[in-house]
Amino acid sequence: MTISTHRQTAKPSRLPEPEDLERLAIQSLEDDKALDIVSIDLAGKSALADSMIIASGTSARQVAAMAEHLVEKIKKTGVKSVKVEGKSNADWVLIDAGDIVVHLFRPEVREFYNIEKMWLLDAPSGAAGGGVKTLNAAGV
Protein backbone atom coordinates (compact mmCIF):
# COMPACT_ATOMS: atom_id res chain seq x y z
CA MET A 1 0.00 0.00 0.00
CA THR A 2 1.33 3.36 -0.97
CA ILE A 3 0.38 6.45 0.94
CA SER A 4 0.97 9.70 -0.74
CA THR A 5 0.48 13.00 0.90
CA HIS A 6 -0.41 16.06 -1.00
CA ARG A 7 0.34 19.31 0.54
CA GLN A 8 -1.49 22.33 -0.63
CA THR A 9 0.88 25.13 -1.20
CA ALA A 10 -0.40 28.50 -0.27
CA LYS A 11 -0.49 30.92 -3.12
CA PRO A 12 1.79 33.83 -2.47
CA SER A 13 -0.44 36.64 -1.40
CA ARG A 14 -0.20 39.72 -3.56
CA LEU A 15 0.90 42.75 -1.63
CA PRO A 16 -1.11 45.93 -2.04
CA GLU A 17 0.02 48.58 -4.50
CA PRO A 18 1.55 51.73 -2.95
CA GLU A 19 -1.52 53.78 -3.93
CA ASP A 20 -3.84 51.28 -2.22
CA LEU A 21 -1.70 51.35 0.91
CA GLU A 22 -1.79 55.15 0.89
CA ARG A 23 -5.60 55.18 0.53
CA LEU A 24 -5.92 52.63 3.34
CA ALA A 25 -3.71 54.73 5.63
CA ILE A 26 -5.58 57.95 4.89
CA GLN A 27 -8.96 56.25 5.41
CA SER A 28 -7.78 54.76 8.70
CA LEU A 29 -6.54 58.14 9.91
CA GLU A 30 -9.77 59.86 8.86
CA ASP A 31 -11.79 57.17 10.67
CA ASP A 32 -9.74 57.87 13.81
CA LYS A 33 -10.36 61.64 13.51
CA ALA A 34 -6.76 62.57 12.68
CA LEU A 35 -6.14 66.27 12.10
CA ASP A 36 -4.33 68.02 9.24
CA ILE A 37 -3.59 64.95 7.11
CA VAL A 38 -0.94 65.64 4.48
CA SER A 39 0.17 63.16 1.82
CA ILE A 40 3.51 63.81 0.12
CA ASP A 41 4.31 62.02 -3.14
CA LEU A 42 7.88 60.71 -2.99
CA ALA A 43 7.70 58.35 -5.99
CA GLY A 44 10.83 58.78 -8.08
CA LYS A 45 12.21 61.37 -5.67
CA SER A 46 13.32 59.24 -2.74
CA ALA A 47 14.37 55.66 -2.14
CA LEU A 48 12.72 55.79 1.29
CA ALA A 49 9.15 55.26 0.13
CA ASP A 50 6.63 56.16 -2.55
CA SER A 51 4.49 58.20 -0.20
CA MET A 52 4.78 59.96 3.14
CA ILE A 53 1.70 60.72 5.19
CA ILE A 54 1.75 63.17 8.08
CA ALA A 55 -1.11 63.66 10.53
CA SER A 56 -1.81 64.91 14.03
CA GLY A 57 -3.76 63.59 16.97
CA THR A 58 -5.07 65.72 19.81
CA SER A 59 -3.30 63.73 22.54
CA ALA A 60 -0.64 61.07 23.04
CA ARG A 61 -3.42 58.55 23.66
CA GLN A 62 -5.07 59.35 20.32
CA VAL A 63 -1.73 59.23 18.47
CA ALA A 64 -0.96 55.79 19.96
CA ALA A 65 -4.46 54.51 19.12
CA MET A 66 -4.24 55.79 15.53
CA ALA A 67 -0.88 54.03 15.17
CA GLU A 68 -2.22 50.74 16.55
CA HIS A 69 -5.27 50.79 14.29
CA LEU A 70 -3.23 51.66 11.21
CA VAL A 71 -0.60 48.97 11.81
CA GLU A 72 -3.35 46.39 12.32
CA LYS A 73 -5.05 47.37 9.04
CA ILE A 74 -1.77 47.38 7.09
CA LYS A 75 -0.86 43.91 8.38
CA LYS A 76 -4.27 42.58 7.30
CA THR A 77 -3.33 43.45 3.69
CA GLY A 78 -0.41 41.02 3.83
CA VAL A 79 2.38 43.48 4.58
CA LYS A 80 4.31 41.61 7.25
CA SER A 81 7.20 43.92 7.95
CA VAL A 82 5.66 47.02 9.48
CA LYS A 83 8.09 48.91 11.70
CA VAL A 84 6.87 51.27 14.41
CA GLU A 85 8.94 53.71 16.45
CA GLY A 86 7.88 56.07 19.23
CA LYS A 87 4.59 54.46 20.24
CA SER A 88 5.50 54.23 23.93
CA ASN A 89 5.79 58.01 24.26
CA ALA A 90 3.37 58.81 21.39
CA ASP A 91 4.57 62.38 20.84
CA TRP A 92 5.78 61.34 17.38
CA VAL A 93 5.09 57.86 16.02
CA LEU A 94 6.76 56.67 12.83
CA ILE A 95 5.22 53.78 10.90
CA ASP A 96 7.31 52.33 8.07
CA ALA A 97 5.31 49.99 5.84
CA GLY A 98 7.85 49.90 3.02
CA ASP A 99 6.04 51.74 0.25
CA ILE A 100 4.56 54.29 2.64
CA VAL A 101 5.89 56.04 5.71
CA VAL A 102 3.45 57.59 8.17
CA HIS A 103 4.34 60.21 10.78
CA LEU A 104 1.80 60.79 13.56
CA PHE A 105 2.32 63.74 15.89
CA ARG A 106 0.80 65.65 18.73
CA PRO A 107 0.18 69.14 17.23
CA GLU A 108 2.88 71.01 19.17
CA VAL A 109 5.50 68.37 18.31
CA ARG A 110 4.52 68.50 14.64
CA GLU A 111 4.80 72.27 14.64
CA PHE A 112 8.23 72.11 16.29
CA TYR A 113 9.74 69.62 13.82
CA ASN A 114 7.79 70.84 10.77
CA ILE A 115 8.91 67.92 8.61
CA GLU A 116 6.63 69.02 5.79
CA LYS A 117 9.02 71.93 5.27
CA MET A 118 11.96 69.52 4.97
CA TRP A 119 10.28 67.64 2.14
CA LEU A 120 8.51 70.42 0.32
CA LEU A 121 9.67 73.46 -1.56
CA ASP A 122 6.48 75.40 -0.94
CA ALA A 123 5.27 73.78 2.28
CA PRO A 124 2.33 75.45 3.95
CA SER A 125 3.21 76.84 7.37
CA GLY A 126 0.25 74.98 8.84
CA ALA A 127 -2.06 72.55 7.11
CA ALA A 128 -5.68 73.58 7.22
CA GLY A 129 -8.16 71.34 9.00
CA GLY A 130 -10.46 69.11 7.02
CA GLY A 131 -9.61 67.01 4.01
CA VAL A 132 -6.28 65.64 2.91
CA LYS A 133 -3.62 67.78 1.30
CA THR A 134 -1.65 65.99 -1.39
CA LEU A 135 1.69 67.57 -2.11
CA ASN A 136 4.69 66.77 -4.28
CA ALA A 137 8.12 66.52 -2.72
CA ALA A 138 10.85 68.87 -3.85
CA GLY A 139 13.56 67.23 -5.92
CA VAL A 140 15.22 65.75 -2.85
trRosetta pair geometry for C-beta under 8 A, 3 or more apart (Angstrom, degrees):
i j d omega theta_ij theta_ji phi_ij phi_ji
10 13 7.9 -26 152 -36 109 84
13 78 4.3 -148 119 -125 132 141
14 78 7.3 104 79 66 34 167
15 77 7.2 70 -154 134 59 98
15 78 5.4 -141 -103 98 61 117
15 79 6.1 82 -143 -77 105 74
16 20 4.2 -121 -178 89 109 124
16 21 5.0 137 102 -56 123 84
16 24 7.1 9 158 -10 169 140
16 77 4.7 -28 -22 173 125 135
16 78 7.1 148 -17 46 80 103
16 79 7.0 -56 27 -41 99 107
17 20 4.7 92 56 5 80 104
17 21 7.1 -147 92 -6 41 87
18 21 5.6 -56 -148 37 33 113
18 22 6.3 36 153 -22 67 105
18 43 7.3 137 107 -82 158 114
18 49 8.0 151 -139 176 122 79
18 50 4.0 4 -164 64 156 152
18 51 6.1 146 170 -1 107 110
18 99 3.9 -137 -105 170 92 134
18 100 6.5 144 -155 -48 81 88
19 22 5.6 -51 -149 34 32 114
19 23 6.4 33 152 -18 65 104
20 23 5.7 -51 -148 36 33 111
20 24 6.3 36 152 -21 64 106
20 77 7.7 158 123 -146 114 145
21 24 5.6 -52 -147 36 31 115
21 25 6.4 32 154 -20 64 105
21 51 7.7 167 90 48 99 129
21 74 6.9 49 -146 -127 97 95
21 77 7.0 -177 -98 91 82 168
21 79 7.3 67 -112 -43 125 147
21 97 6.2 -169 -174 112 134 136
21 99 5.5 113 50 78 153 119
21 100 5.0 -164 122 -4 118 127
22 25 5.8 -55 -149 35 30 111
22 26 6.4 26 156 -16 65 107
22 39 6.4 80 -170 -145 117 133
22 50 7.7 -96 -51 98 122 104
22 51 4.6 -1 -93 88 123 169
22 53 6.8 158 -143 -54 79 121
22 99 8.0 -93 -43 121 86 105
22 100 5.5 167 -80 -91 71 138
23 26 5.9 -57 -145 39 30 108
23 27 6.1 29 157 -18 66 109
24 27 5.9 -58 -146 38 27 109
24 28 6.2 28 155 -20 63 108
24 73 6.0 -174 169 139 111 120
24 74 6.9 135 116 -88 133 66
24 77 6.8 -60 -91 -54 174 142
25 28 5.7 -55 -148 36 29 112
25 29 6.3 25 156 -16 64 107
25 53 5.4 172 124 19 134 164
25 70 6.0 46 -132 -149 75 117
25 73 8.0 165 -88 89 48 125
25 74 7.3 25 -78 -74 88 107
25 97 7.8 -161 -72 21 127 149
25 100 5.9 -145 -19 132 153 157
25 102 5.7 -154 -162 -79 137 133
26 29 5.8 -57 -148 39 31 109
26 30 6.2 31 154 -19 66 106
26 37 6.2 110 -138 167 85 146
26 39 6.5 -31 -80 -64 124 128
26 53 6.5 -144 -73 -129 77 142
26 132 5.6 4 -152 -97 128 157
27 30 5.7 -54 -145 38 31 111
27 31 6.2 35 154 -22 64 106
28 31 5.7 -53 -149 34 29 114
28 32 6.4 14 155 -6 63 110
28 66 7.5 123 136 -164 95 76
28 69 5.8 174 -174 123 111 104
28 70 4.7 132 121 -99 148 76
28 73 5.2 -157 -89 32 138 159
29 32 5.8 -64 -146 47 31 103
29 34 3.8 -30 177 11 93 145
29 37 5.5 128 114 -101 138 129
29 53 7.2 -161 -20 154 153 134
29 55 4.9 -169 -162 -50 142 175
29 66 6.2 47 -118 -162 70 120
29 70 6.9 20 -60 -81 77 123
29 102 7.9 -166 -62 -153 128 132
29 104 7.9 -161 -115 -100 114 108
30 33 7.6 40 -178 -75 33 25
30 34 6.6 -68 -72 38 31 94
30 37 7.0 -55 -67 -23 79 157
30 132 7.6 -71 -67 -54 115 111
31 69 7.6 -134 88 148 115 148
32 57 7.7 -37 133 -105 112 109
32 62 7.3 145 161 -172 105 88
32 65 6.6 177 -152 114 128 98
32 66 4.5 153 120 -105 156 85
32 69 5.8 163 -67 54 134 153
32 70 7.9 -78 -2 -46 147 91
33 62 7.5 -70 79 -158 101 129
34 37 5.5 78 107 -68 118 102
34 55 3.9 7 172 170 134 135
34 56 6.6 133 -173 63 79 41
34 57 6.2 -57 -119 -77 71 71
34 66 5.9 89 -76 -127 105 148
34 104 7.4 -94 -125 -127 123 100
35 55 6.7 135 62 -175 44 80
35 56 4.3 -41 69 73 99 99
35 57 7.0 156 16 -92 93 22
35 58 6.9 91 -15 -58 130 76
35 107 7.0 -17 80 -79 141 106
35 129 6.1 -42 -156 -119 91 90
36 54 7.8 -37 121 115 91 88
36 55 6.5 156 82 -141 64 54
36 56 5.2 30 48 16 108 111
36 107 7.9 98 21 -112 137 92
36 110 7.7 144 86 130 138 161
36 126 7.5 -70 -126 175 144 71
36 127 3.9 122 -160 83 101 116
36 128 7.3 157 -112 76 85 19
36 129 6.2 -59 -65 -94 74 54
37 53 6.8 -13 -166 -171 90 99
37 54 7.4 156 -153 83 43 50
37 55 4.5 -4 -102 -97 72 105
37 127 7.7 -147 53 140 23 153
37 131 7.7 -135 56 118 98 37
37 132 4.5 -43 98 -113 112 83
37 133 7.3 167 97 23 58 68
38 53 7.1 160 84 -155 50 50
38 54 4.6 -9 58 58 100 98
38 55 7.3 -179 21 -71 63 57
38 116 5.9 2 107 -101 165 125
38 127 5.2 -130 -59 -88 113 152
38 132 7.2 162 -98 -167 23 68
38 133 4.7 -18 -116 66 76 102
38 134 7.9 163 -165 -84 56 26
38 135 6.3 -4 -174 7 102 116
39 51 6.2 -15 -169 -170 95 112
39 52 7.4 153 -158 82 47 47
39 53 5.2 -16 -104 -103 72 80
39 132 5.8 31 -7 167 108 115
39 133 7.0 -179 28 90 67 50
39 134 4.8 -17 71 -109 105 71
39 135 7.1 159 84 24 51 67
40 51 6.9 148 76 -161 52 59
40 52 4.4 -13 58 62 106 97
40 53 7.6 -169 20 -77 72 32
40 54 7.2 36 -9 -4 109 105
40 116 7.3 -179 -62 -129 132 74
40 119 5.4 40 -177 125 162 141
40 120 6.7 -120 -122 -63 124 102
40 134 7.9 166 -83 -160 27 49
40 135 5.1 -24 -107 74 72 93
40 136 7.3 113 -160 -136 68 9
40 137 5.3 77 169 -63 108 88
41 45 7.6 92 120 15 71 129
41 50 7.6 -30 -156 162 62 67
41 51 6.2 -29 -112 -106 45 77
41 134 6.9 46 -33 179 101 92
41 135 7.1 -154 12 95 80 41
41 136 5.0 -28 54 -112 110 62
41 137 6.3 -134 81 -3 57 84
42 45 5.1 -117 -163 64 55 102
42 46 4.3 -43 -177 38 115 113
42 48 6.5 -50 156 65 156 97
42 49 5.6 70 67 83 141 71
42 50 5.9 170 70 -177 86 18
42 51 6.0 -172 23 -83 91 21
42 52 5.7 72 -29 -13 126 95
42 119 7.7 -61 -87 -160 102 127
42 137 5.1 46 -100 -10 64 146
43 50 4.5 25 -79 -151 85 84
43 51 7.2 1 -39 -55 88 70
45 137 4.7 170 107 80 157 123
45 138 7.8 138 -166 87 140 32
45 139 6.4 -129 -135 -128 105 41
45 140 5.7 71 162 45 102 81
46 49 6.8 2 98 43 113 53
46 137 6.7 -27 -17 103 115 169
46 140 5.9 6 -72 84 102 113
48 52 7.7 22 104 -68 126 110
48 101 6.3 -27 146 -22 111 143
49 52 6.2 119 74 -65 128 74
49 96 7.6 -140 -69 -144 129 79
49 98 7.1 130 -115 132 91 31
49 99 5.9 102 -156 170 84 25
49 100 5.6 101 -178 -118 133 17
49 101 4.5 -165 -8 -13 159 97
50 99 4.9 -10 19 -172 111 83
50 100 6.7 -49 59 -73 82 62
51 99 6.9 30 26 144 90 77
51 100 4.7 -20 72 -112 97 88
51 101 7.5 -176 96 29 52 64
52 100 7.3 162 -90 -162 29 67
52 101 5.0 -17 -113 68 78 96
52 102 7.6 165 -163 -86 53 32
52 103 7.1 17 -179 -2 98 103
52 119 6.6 -110 59 -131 151 172
52 137 7.7 77 23 -69 119 121
53 100 6.4 16 -3 -178 106 115
53 101 7.4 179 27 90 67 47
53 102 4.6 -14 67 -113 101 79
53 103 7.2 -175 92 28 52 64
54 102 7.7 172 -79 -160 33 54
54 103 4.7 -7 -112 65 76 105
54 105 7.3 6 -171 2 89 113
54 110 7.2 126 173 -139 111 119
54 115 6.5 -176 -104 74 142 110
54 116 6.1 -127 47 -66 163 93
55 66 7.3 -126 98 162 128 155
55 102 7.4 -15 17 -169 102 97
55 103 7.5 157 26 87 56 61
55 104 5.7 -16 71 -112 86 72
55 105 7.5 175 93 28 39 75
56 63 7.9 -50 -169 -90 44 101
56 104 7.4 139 -108 -164 23 60
56 105 5.1 -40 -106 76 74 84
56 106 6.8 59 -157 -164 91 15
56 107 4.8 60 -166 -79 145 68
56 110 5.2 -83 -88 -11 109 155
57 60 7.8 118 93 -97 121 11
57 62 3.6 -174 178 106 121 105
57 63 3.9 -166 42 -66 137 66
57 65 7.8 145 -140 50 153 88
57 66 5.5 -156 -73 -4 131 136
57 104 6.2 28 -12 178 108 105
57 105 7.4 175 22 84 72 35
57 106 6.5 -50 70 -95 76 54
58 62 5.3 56 45 24 73 155
58 106 7.7 25 160 -138 14 76
58 107 7.3 7 -117 -18 44 111
59 62 4.8 98 53 7 76 99
59 63 7.0 -137 97 -4 41 87
59 106 6.8 14 -142 -115 17 108
60 63 5.6 -53 -146 37 34 114
60 64 6.3 34 155 -18 67 106
60 89 7.1 -90 -144 152 128 49
60 90 3.8 109 -168 94 83 115
60 91 6.4 -29 -103 -69 102 52
60 106 6.2 -31 -69 -65 63 126
61 64 6.0 -56 -149 37 28 109
61 65 6.3 26 154 -17 63 109
61 90 7.2 92 -57 123 21 161
62 65 5.6 -56 -145 39 32 111
62 66 6.2 35 156 -22 67 104
63 66 5.9 -53 -148 34 28 111
63 67 6.5 29 153 -19 62 107
63 90 4.4 144 84 -179 113 96
63 91 7.5 91 77 -109 167 7
63 93 5.7 158 159 0 103 119
63 104 4.9 152 -154 138 89 113
63 105 6.9 -77 -116 134 133 6
63 106 6.0 -78 -41 -59 141 72
64 67 5.7 -56 -151 35 31 113
64 68 6.4 32 153 -19 65 105
64 87 5.6 99 -128 -165 86 80
64 90 4.1 -55 -53 -101 95 139
64 93 7.0 146 -94 -58 49 146
65 68 5.7 -52 -146 35 33 112
65 69 6.3 30 157 -16 66 107
66 69 6.0 -58 -148 39 29 109
66 70 6.1 25 157 -18 65 111
66 93 7.9 161 79 57 95 142
66 104 5.5 173 91 -137 126 151
67 70 5.9 -60 -145 39 27 109
67 71 6.2 25 160 -18 65 109
67 84 6.3 107 175 -145 120 127
67 87 5.4 -154 106 -108 154 104
67 90 7.4 -140 6 -119 136 92
67 93 4.4 -69 -81 141 142 158
67 95 6.1 180 -142 -58 88 120
67 104 5.6 -140 -66 36 94 152
68 71 6.1 -58 -146 36 26 108
68 72 6.3 27 156 -19 62 110
68 87 7.6 101 -59 -147 80 134
69 72 5.8 -59 -152 36 29 113
69 73 6.4 24 155 -16 65 108
70 73 5.8 -58 -148 38 31 108
70 74 6.2 31 155 -19 67 107
70 95 6.1 -72 106 -78 128 178
70 102 6.5 -91 152 81 157 167
71 74 5.8 -54 -145 36 30 111
71 75 6.3 30 157 -19 64 107
71 82 5.3 155 -144 127 87 145
71 84 5.9 -30 -87 -63 141 133
71 95 6.2 -141 -75 -132 89 127
72 75 6.0 -58 -149 36 26 110
72 76 6.7 31 152 -24 61 105
73 76 5.7 -51 -152 28 33 115
73 77 7.3 36 150 -23 61 99
74 77 5.9 -55 -165 24 38 112
74 79 5.1 -49 161 60 90 128
74 82 5.3 114 100 -93 132 144
74 95 7.6 159 -5 166 157 129
74 97 5.0 -104 -164 -116 148 140
75 78 8.0 139 -180 -1 37 8
75 79 6.3 -98 -100 73 37 75
75 80 7.0 65 -136 -112 82 35
75 82 5.9 -96 -67 3 88 137
79 82 5.9 80 122 -58 108 98
79 97 5.5 35 153 -167 156 99
79 98 6.5 -146 -148 17 121 124
81 98 6.7 84 83 -53 100 110
82 95 6.6 -8 -179 -169 100 92
82 96 7.1 163 -161 80 51 53
82 97 5.0 -6 -117 -102 90 78
83 94 7.9 -10 112 113 90 93
83 95 7.4 156 83 -156 52 43
83 96 4.3 -6 58 55 102 105
84 87 5.4 21 149 -31 120 123
84 93 6.7 -10 -167 -173 92 100
84 94 7.1 159 -153 84 43 57
84 95 5.4 -6 -103 -104 78 72
84 96 7.8 -159 -69 23 36 71
85 93 7.1 164 83 -155 50 53
85 94 4.5 -1 54 54 100 104
85 96 7.9 33 -1 -6 101 104
86 89 5.9 -63 -167 51 69 97
86 90 6.9 131 144 -80 82 27
86 91 7.0 -95 -176 53 115 68
86 92 5.2 -66 -175 91 159 63
86 93 4.5 -160 89 -103 106 48
86 94 5.8 88 15 9 123 78
87 90 6.1 23 -163 -75 40 79
87 93 5.3 57 -82 -121 63 117
89 92 7.9 1 92 35 111 62
90 93 6.0 -7 -126 -49 56 111
90 106 7.5 82 132 -42 75 104
91 105 7.1 2 153 -148 55 65
91 106 5.4 -60 -147 13 58 114
91 109 4.7 140 169 -74 94 159
92 103 6.8 -18 -166 -167 90 92
92 104 7.2 156 -155 82 41 52
92 105 5.2 0 -105 -105 75 78
92 106 7.7 -87 -58 16 59 74
92 109 5.3 -139 -56 145 97 139
92 110 7.8 149 -100 -70 96 64
92 113 7.1 54 -99 -3 147 154
93 103 7.5 152 80 -158 51 43
93 104 4.4 -8 57 58 99 104
93 105 7.9 -158 24 -67 65 39
94 101 7.0 -16 -167 -173 90 96
94 102 7.4 152 -158 82 42 55
94 103 5.8 -12 -103 -104 70 69
94 104 8.0 -160 -69 24 28 72
95 101 7.1 160 84 -160 57 48
95 102 4.2 -4 56 57 106 103
95 103 8.0 -157 24 -68 72 28
95 104 7.3 41 -7 -6 106 106
96 101 5.3 -7 -109 -113 68 85
97 100 5.1 4 60 62 108 83
97 101 7.4 -173 27 -83 69 38
97 102 7.3 32 0 -3 108 102
103 110 8.0 130 131 -111 112 95
103 115 6.3 10 81 55 176 151
105 109 4.8 -150 -164 85 102 101
105 110 3.5 132 102 -61 153 96
105 113 7.4 -147 -111 40 144 122
106 109 4.8 76 59 12 83 110
106 110 7.0 -160 82 -11 37 89
107 110 5.6 -58 -146 37 30 112
107 111 6.3 30 158 -19 67 106
108 111 5.6 -50 -146 36 33 113
108 112 6.4 38 153 -23 64 105
109 112 5.6 -52 -149 33 32 114
109 113 6.4 12 161 -1 66 108
110 113 6.5 -67 -143 47 27 95
110 114 7.3 86 157 -75 57 42
110 115 7.8 -79 -150 16 69 90
111 114 6.5 12 -171 -64 31 86
111 126 7.4 -1 -108 -103 97 100
114 117 4.5 16 144 10 107 119
114 118 7.4 133 112 -19 71 85
114 123 7.6 120 174 126 97 148
115 118 5.1 -42 -156 27 55 119
115 119 6.5 34 154 -7 76 106
116 119 6.3 -74 -155 46 32 98
116 120 5.6 -12 166 13 73 124
116 123 4.4 142 131 -150 95 129
116 124 7.2 -29 132 51 147 67
116 127 7.3 159 -64 -45 166 108
116 135 7.5 68 -157 52 103 158
117 120 6.5 -73 -121 53 23 88
117 123 4.4 -140 -93 58 52 153
119 123 7.4 96 66 -76 67 125
119 137 5.0 -64 173 -125 93 96
119 138 6.8 172 163 20 41 86
119 140 6.6 -56 -137 -37 62 148
120 123 3.7 121 76 -66 122 88
120 135 5.6 -17 -105 149 133 140
120 136 7.8 112 -122 83 89 46
120 137 6.4 -101 -84 -126 59 46
120 138 5.9 130 -152 -25 23 94
121 138 4.0 120 -46 -90 89 115
123 135 7.4 62 -108 -177 66 164
124 127 5.7 110 80 -83 129 53
124 128 7.6 -63 153 -18 159 78
124 133 7.4 -82 13 -161 136 169
127 133 5.5 -134 -141 7 114 140
128 131 7.7 16 93 53 97 105
128 133 7.6 110 41 -54 80 123
137 140 5.7 -61 157 6 118 112
